[in-house]
Amino acid sequence: MLPNVQQSTIAPLIKSTIVARTLIYTDEYNIYSRLTQWGYEHKTVCHSTGEYARDLTLPKAVDGDGFCVDALALLLFE
């Protein structure tokens, strides 16, 4: 579990586990706004309109409470 959800907290984790230039899909939460500055391709989906995937099927995982979540979210917040 991360101590907080700030860019300064997630940046080292993302940079150490995801290869640069990887295309990362996330929701529109602003914590991910610097992914392109950090060397990644970044696209978003809009959960508020019912969108949970675009262009491809996102990897999914089941969290500890049995909810299906984006694999990136599971990596960052579990």
Buried (B, 14 or more C-beta within 10 A) or exposed (E): EEEEEEBEEBBEEBEEEBEEEEEBBBBEEEBBEBBEEBEBEBEBBEEEEEEBEEEEEBEEBEEEEEEEBBEBBBBBEE
